[in-house]
Amino acid sequence: MFTQGKVNVNVRLRWEHVEQDGRRTASAVTVRPRLGFTTAPLHGFRAGIEFQGNTPLGTEKEYRPSPLSTDPETINHAIIADPEDFVLDQVWGSYTRWDSTVKAGRQVILLDNQRFVGPVGWRQLQQTFDAAVLNVGALEHWDFMYGHLWQINRVLGMNNRGGRWTTASHLIHVRYDACAYATVTLYGYLLDIHNAPALSSDTFGGSVAGTAPINDSWKLTYRGEFAWQIDAFDNPADYGAPYYHLMAGPEVGRFNAGVGYEVLGSDNGASVQTPLATLHAWNGWADMFLTTPTDGLRDLYGWAGVKLPWELPLKVVVHKFDADKGSRDYGWELDIQLSRSFGPYFKVLAAYARYDGKDVHPDTEKFWLQGEFNY
């Protein structure tokens, strides 16, 4: 188990710069090392452990690391949610038999496109879950997953205020590979979050997604998804609201493009929330809608991408945001990213986000430069 196990090492160096109306400019250079070990399987048994940390470089405090931070030196700065910390982010054991696996302990859980459950890999400290998870793959074309969560270890760090939530939540996820061009998914996420009862909810939904050839040169990527969310457990609100997402785009050679429309609905003064999601990937990279406004959110977006010479993929995304209920204009956003890999271990990235707020958030610009080693 140990001599044939695998060591994983990841080091990420990032500069992030934020300019936001009404806040002092924030700037942070941070380094995130991550070190882990996973055993080889023995009679179906396996185990893993991983540590991660985040350290700001420099002595001046130039950013607010959390919306809950009350440090008088940084409370007027814009937020860069990468606090200084060092944590045990994974420790788990598993048993596999008959194409099924039981895994218990602190672990990463990533479901579908991470809209409802994910590790928030963009932030320096990833999100993990103290959980027991059963994955059943014994039936051809079918996958079934059930997870019971008792703690959520958030990106704010285990040792910082708001960094962990206790919970008694359930994740149910069924996937069917209907054909080469379509995957059908059904899910139910029953979230009872003790530290944040206003985020407790029951969500039931499904999606159809895939990639299909149009002709010998073109292919189409698409997704259609619908869900319904209601208040649950100790949530003080009383609501039932829809979530839906439609997306389609062609790809040919080095080029890809597409359009999408995502709606997080609102009802009775409350709206659809996705507190366990990889939120940075949704509704703009400026992270202005990590919490859905009470009037809900409509996000009409389009993207275009091209792989430039020297293997440089460029991606541009434009969002138009509006309230789901009423006529409030939530502004628009432009996101640009350029990246390059150097062999199997190194990657560099540059990104920019500009949010032009209207009725809900201040104008914001963010810049990132990042280098990463992964083994």
GISUL-V759878 format. One record per pair of residues at least 12 apart in sequence whose C-alpha atoms are under 8 Angstrom apart, sorted by the first residue. I is the first residue (numbers start at 1). J is the second residue. Records with the same first field share a line. If there is no record, write none. Layout:
BEGIN
I->J + J
END
This chain:
BEGIN
1->39 + 40 + 41 + 42 + 46
2->39 + 40
4->39 + 40
5->37 + 38 + 39 + 40
6->37 + 38 + 39 + 40
7->35 + 36 + 37 + 38
8->34 + 35 + 36 + 37 + 374 + 375
9->33 + 34 + 35 + 36 + 373 + 374 + 375
10->32 + 33 + 34 + 35 + 372 + 373 + 374 + 375
11->31 + 32 + 33 + 34 + 372 + 373 + 374
12->31 + 32 + 33 + 124 + 370 + 371 + 372 + 373
13->29 + 30 + 31 + 32 + 370 + 371 + 372
14->28 + 29 + 30 + 31 + 368 + 369 + 370 + 371
15->27 + 28 + 29 + 30 + 367 + 368 + 369 + 370
16->28 + 29 + 80 + 366 + 367 + 368 + 369
17->366 + 367 + 368
18->78 + 79 + 80 + 364 + 365 + 366 + 367
19->78 + 364 + 365 + 366
20->78 + 362 + 363 + 364 + 365
21->362 + 363 + 364
22->362
23->76 + 77 + 78
24->76 + 77 + 78
25->62 + 63 + 77 + 78
26->62 + 63 + 64 + 77 + 78 + 79 + 80
27->62 + 63 + 80
28->56 + 57 + 62 + 63 + 80
29->56 + 57 + 58
30->54 + 55 + 56 + 57 + 82
31->54 + 55 + 56 + 57
32->52 + 53 + 54 + 55 + 124 + 125
33->52 + 53 + 54
34->50 + 51 + 52 + 53
35->50 + 51 + 52
36->48 + 49 + 50 + 51
37->49 + 50
44->94 + 95 + 96 + 97
45->93 + 94 + 95 + 96
46->93 + 94 + 95
47->91 + 92 + 93 + 94
48->90 + 91 + 92 + 93
49->88 + 89 + 90 + 91 + 92
50->88 + 89 + 90 + 91
51->86 + 87 + 88 + 89 + 90
52->86 + 87 + 88 + 89 + 125
53->84 + 85 + 86 + 87 + 125
54->82 + 83 + 84 + 85 + 86 + 124 + 125
55->83 + 84 + 85
56->84
61->73 + 74
62->74 + 77
63->77 + 78 + 79 + 80
64->76 + 77 + 78 + 79 + 80 + 81
65->79 + 80 + 81 + 82 + 83 + 156
66->79 + 80 + 81 + 82 + 83 + 156
67->79
68->161 + 162
69->161
81->123 + 155 + 156
82->123 + 124 + 125 + 155 + 156
83->156 + 157
84->157
85->157 + 158 + 159
86->157
87->157 + 158
89->106 + 107 + 126 + 128 + 153
90->105 + 106 + 107 + 108 + 128
91->105 + 106 + 107
92->104 + 105 + 106 + 107
93->105
98->138
99->136 + 137 + 138
100->134 + 135 + 136 + 137 + 138
101->134 + 135 + 136
102->132 + 133 + 134 + 135
103->132 + 133 + 134
104->130 + 131 + 132 + 133
105->129 + 130 + 131 + 132
106->128 + 129 + 130 + 131
107->128 + 129 + 130 + 131
108->127 + 128 + 129
109->128 + 129
114->277 + 278
115->274 + 277 + 278 + 279 + 282
116->274 + 275 + 276 + 277 + 278
117->274 + 276 + 277 + 278
118->276 + 277 + 278
119->277 + 278
120->155 + 277 + 278 + 279 + 280
121->278
122->280
123->155
124->155
125->154 + 155 + 156 + 157
126->154 + 155
127->152 + 153 + 154 + 155
128->152 + 153 + 154
129->149 + 150 + 151 + 152 + 153
130->149 + 150 + 151 + 152 + 153
131->147 + 148 + 149 + 150 + 151
132->147 + 148 + 149
133->145 + 146 + 147 + 148
134->146 + 147
141->176 + 177 + 178
142->174 + 175 + 176 + 177
143->174 + 175 + 176
144->172 + 173 + 174 + 175
145->171 + 172 + 173 + 174
146->170 + 171 + 172 + 173
147->170 + 171 + 172
148->168 + 169 + 170 + 171
149->167 + 168 + 169 + 170
150->166 + 167 + 168 + 169
151->164 + 165 + 166 + 167 + 168
152->164 + 165 + 166 + 167
153->165
165->193 + 194 + 195 + 196
166->193 + 194 + 195
167->191 + 192 + 193 + 194 + 195
168->191 + 192 + 193
169->189 + 190 + 191 + 192 + 193
170->189 + 190 + 191
171->187 + 188 + 189 + 190
172->187 + 188 + 189
173->185 + 186 + 187 + 188
174->186 + 187
181->209 + 210 + 211 + 212
182->208 + 209 + 210 + 211
183->208 + 209 + 210
184->206 + 207 + 208 + 209
185->206 + 207 + 208
186->204 + 205 + 206 + 207
187->203 + 204 + 205 + 206
188->202 + 203 + 204 + 205
189->201 + 202 + 203 + 204
190->202 + 203 + 232
191->232
192->232 + 233 + 234
197->233 + 234 + 235 + 236
198->234 + 235 + 236 + 237
199->235 + 273 + 275
200->231 + 232 + 233 + 234 + 235
201->229 + 230 + 231 + 232 + 233 + 235
202->229 + 230 + 231 + 232
203->227 + 228 + 229 + 230
204->227 + 228 + 229
205->225 + 226 + 227 + 228
206->225 + 226 + 227
207->223 + 224 + 225 + 226
208->223 + 224 + 225
209->221 + 222 + 223 + 224
210->222 + 223
217->252 + 253
218->250 + 251 + 252 + 253
219->250 + 251 + 252
220->248 + 249 + 250 + 251
221->248 + 249 + 250 + 251
222->246 + 247 + 248 + 249
223->245 + 246 + 247 + 248
224->244 + 245 + 246 + 247
225->243 + 244 + 245 + 246
226->242 + 243 + 244 + 245
227->242 + 243 + 244
228->240 + 241 + 242 + 243
229->241 + 242 + 243 + 272
237->269 + 270
238->268 + 270
239->266 + 267 + 268 + 269 + 270 + 271
240->266 + 267
241->264 + 265 + 266 + 267 + 271 + 272
242->263 + 264 + 265 + 266 + 272
243->262 + 263 + 264 + 265 + 272
244->262 + 263 + 264
245->260 + 261 + 262 + 263
246->260 + 261 + 262
247->259 + 260 + 261
248->260
254->306 + 307 + 308
255->304 + 305 + 306 + 307
256->304 + 305 + 306
257->302 + 303 + 304 + 305
258->302 + 303 + 304
259->300 + 301 + 302 + 303
260->300 + 301 + 302
261->298 + 299 + 300 + 301
262->298 + 299 + 300
263->296 + 297 + 298 + 299 + 324
264->292 + 296 + 297 + 298 + 324
265->295 + 296 + 297 + 324 + 325
266->294 + 295 + 296 + 324 + 325
267->295
269->294 + 295
270->294 + 295 + 296
271->292 + 293 + 294 + 295 + 296
272->292 + 296
273->291 + 292
275->291
283->299 + 319
284->319 + 333 + 334 + 335 + 353
285->335 + 353
286->353 + 354 + 355 + 364 + 365 + 366
288->361
293->323
295->323 + 324 + 325 + 326
296->323 + 324 + 325
297->321 + 322 + 323 + 324
298->321 + 322 + 323 + 324
299->319 + 320 + 321 + 322
300->319 + 320 + 321
301->317 + 318 + 319 + 320
302->317 + 318 + 319
303->315 + 316 + 317 + 318
304->316 + 317
311->340 + 341
312->338 + 339 + 340
313->338 + 339 + 340
314->336 + 337 + 338 + 339
315->336 + 337 + 338
316->334 + 335 + 336 + 337
317->334 + 335 + 336
318->332 + 333 + 334 + 335
319->332 + 333 + 334
320->332 + 333
328->359
329->358 + 359 + 360
330->357 + 358 + 359 + 360 + 361
331->355 + 356 + 357 + 358 + 359
332->355 + 356 + 357
333->353 + 354 + 355 + 356
334->353 + 354 + 355
335->351 + 352 + 353 + 354
336->351 + 352 + 353
337->349 + 350 + 351 + 352
338->350 + 351
344->374
345->373 + 374 + 375
346->371 + 372 + 373 + 374
347->371 + 372 + 373
348->369 + 370 + 371 + 372
349->368 + 369 + 370 + 371
350->367 + 368 + 369 + 370
351->367 + 368 + 369
352->365 + 366 + 367 + 368
353->365 + 366 + 367
354->366
END
